[in-house]
Amino acid sequence: MIHSDLLKILVCPETHAPLVVTEDGSLLSTDGKSRRLYRVEDDIPVLLIDESTVLDEEKYETALAGARNRPENKAFFKGQAS
């Protein structure tokens, strides 16, 4: 589990967009153009672009919608339209 203080400073290494935790515990870039998903192994984010997954638009939107339910992401989604 990614601590919320760490999550506040983590960004996508490609776009520098904030990251949010997905329902499965991965990290998702909030940049809708790159749509990168980064895995977390043993509570350590693997923020290597070459090892990330680029989601198609439908999977990205589904993952982002699911991320809204995670308490770690509350600060990011606060004030954003649903």
Residue frames as qw, qx, qy, qz and C-alpha x, y, z in Angstrom:
[[0.000, 0.890, 0.457, 0.000, 0.00, 0.00, 0.00],
 [0.403, 0.412, -0.012, 0.817, 1.34, 3.42, -0.96],
 [0.260, -0.539, -0.474, 0.646, 1.34, 5.88, 1.92],
 [0.219, 0.886, 0.404, 0.061, -0.67, 9.03, 1.13],
 [0.228, -0.867, 0.197, 0.398, 2.32, 11.30, 1.89],
 [0.442, -0.232, 0.675, 0.543, 4.39, 9.46, -0.71],
 [0.395, 0.564, 0.685, 0.238, 1.54, 9.54, -3.20],
 [0.052, 0.942, 0.184, -0.277, 1.43, 13.33, -2.95],
 [0.129, -0.773, 0.434, 0.445, 4.95, 13.63, -4.36],
 [0.535, 0.002, 0.771, 0.346, 4.95, 10.78, -6.89],
 [0.473, 0.642, -0.065, -0.600, 4.48, 11.75, -10.52],
 [0.891, 0.391, 0.220, 0.073, 4.54, 10.00, -13.86],
 [0.542, -0.456, 0.355, 0.610, 8.17, 9.96, -15.00],
 [0.422, 0.341, 0.580, 0.607, 7.09, 10.62, -18.59],
 [0.013, 0.710, 0.412, 0.571, 4.58, 13.45, -18.21],
 [0.167, 0.108, -0.497, 0.845, 5.05, 14.56, -14.58],
 [0.547, -0.413, -0.290, -0.668, 1.30, 14.17, -14.05],
 [0.476, -0.376, 0.600, -0.521, 0.10, 13.10, -10.58],
 [0.374, 0.041, -0.915, -0.144, -0.41, 9.38, -9.99],
 [0.671, -0.273, 0.218, -0.654, -3.42, 7.74, -8.35],
 [0.228, -0.181, 0.949, -0.119, -3.80, 4.26, -6.89],
 [0.555, -0.013, -0.562, -0.613, -6.04, 1.92, -8.87],
 [0.839, -0.306, 0.044, -0.448, -8.39, -0.67, -7.42],
 [0.966, 0.031, -0.211, 0.143, -5.69, -3.35, -7.81],
 [0.630, -0.684, 0.087, 0.358, -3.01, -1.20, -6.15],
 [0.632, 0.261, 0.261, 0.681, -1.16, -0.13, -9.29],
 [0.112, -0.611, -0.085, 0.779, -0.34, 3.52, -10.00],
 [0.448, 0.636, 0.555, 0.294, -2.14, 5.29, -12.83],
 [0.239, -0.057, 0.105, 0.964, -0.98, 8.49, -14.47],
 [0.229, 0.673, 0.521, -0.472, -3.70, 11.12, -14.45],
 [0.125, 0.488, -0.420, -0.754, -2.54, 12.26, -17.90],
 [0.752, 0.363, 0.445, -0.324, -5.27, 11.02, -20.22],
 [0.563, 0.711, -0.346, -0.239, -2.98, 11.25, -23.24],
 [0.150, 0.516, -0.841, 0.064, -0.25, 8.91, -21.95],
 [0.871, -0.194, -0.103, -0.439, -2.62, 6.57, -20.02],
 [0.461, 0.391, -0.758, 0.242, 0.34, 4.85, -18.32],
 [0.836, -0.484, -0.039, -0.254, -0.11, 2.26, -15.58],
 [0.243, 0.579, -0.708, 0.325, 2.81, 1.47, -13.25],
 [0.804, -0.284, -0.522, -0.030, 2.99, -1.64, -11.11],
 [0.335, -0.715, 0.444, -0.424, 3.82, -1.74, -7.41],
 [0.811, 0.059, -0.574, 0.101, 5.96, -4.62, -6.10],
 [0.625, -0.303, -0.525, 0.492, 6.29, -5.22, -2.35],
 [0.177, -0.893, -0.312, 0.272, 4.93, -1.70, -1.71],
 [0.327, -0.485, 0.315, 0.748, 7.61, -0.19, -3.98],
 [0.568, 0.738, 0.147, -0.335, 6.43, 1.71, -7.08],
 [0.629, -0.023, 0.532, 0.567, 8.16, 0.60, -10.28],
 [0.266, 0.864, 0.148, -0.400, 8.21, 3.92, -12.13],
 [0.333, -0.295, 0.649, 0.618, 10.11, 2.82, -15.20],
 [0.518, 0.472, -0.110, -0.705, 8.54, 3.99, -18.44],
 [0.380, 0.331, -0.797, -0.333, 9.76, 0.91, -20.32],
 [0.126, -0.088, -0.970, 0.188, 8.05, -1.35, -17.80],
 [0.372, 0.275, 0.398, -0.792, 4.75, 0.53, -17.66],
 [0.289, 0.394, 0.842, 0.227, 1.61, -0.42, -19.54],
 [0.189, 0.101, -0.158, -0.964, -0.22, 1.95, -21.85],
 [0.338, 0.379, 0.807, -0.302, -3.95, 1.39, -21.43],
 [0.077, 0.421, 0.610, 0.667, -6.46, 1.86, -24.20],
 [0.188, -0.333, 0.041, -0.923, -8.95, 4.68, -23.62],
 [0.719, -0.398, -0.357, -0.445, -11.74, 2.46, -22.31],
 [0.784, -0.229, -0.473, 0.330, -9.50, 0.64, -19.80],
 [0.298, 0.184, -0.278, 0.895, -7.96, 3.94, -18.73],
 [0.383, -0.402, -0.074, -0.828, -11.36, 5.50, -18.01],
 [0.820, -0.357, -0.412, -0.175, -12.46, 2.40, -16.11],
 [0.684, -0.081, -0.436, 0.579, -9.26, 2.40, -14.03],
 [0.085, 0.272, -0.169, 0.944, -9.57, 6.13, -13.32],
 [0.584, -0.446, -0.227, -0.639, -13.21, 5.73, -12.27],
 [0.843, -0.302, -0.435, 0.096, -12.23, 2.91, -9.92],
 [0.504, 0.132, -0.367, 0.770, -9.40, 5.01, -8.47],
 [0.247, -0.534, -0.025, -0.808, -11.96, 7.55, -7.27],
 [0.796, -0.476, -0.256, -0.273, -13.06, 5.02, -4.63],
 [0.764, -0.013, -0.411, 0.498, -9.60, 4.65, -3.07],
 [0.399, -0.879, -0.200, 0.171, -9.05, 6.67, 0.13],
 [0.608, -0.308, 0.194, 0.706, -5.42, 7.39, -0.86],
 [0.298, 0.327, 0.466, 0.766, -6.67, 9.38, -3.84],
 [0.103, -0.805, -0.557, 0.175, -9.10, 11.55, -1.90],
 [0.225, -0.681, 0.046, 0.695, -6.83, 14.62, -2.00],
 [0.197, -0.088, 0.620, 0.754, -6.39, 14.38, -5.77],
 [0.028, -0.464, -0.776, -0.426, -10.07, 13.96, -6.60],
 [0.127, -0.650, -0.509, 0.550, -11.28, 16.52, -4.05],
 [0.118, 0.673, 0.010, -0.730, -12.98, 19.32, -5.93],
 [0.036, 0.191, -0.739, -0.645, -12.89, 17.59, -9.31],
 [0.699, 0.127, -0.064, -0.701, -16.06, 16.89, -11.23],
 [0.631, -0.099, 0.761, -0.116, -17.23, 13.28, -11.11]]
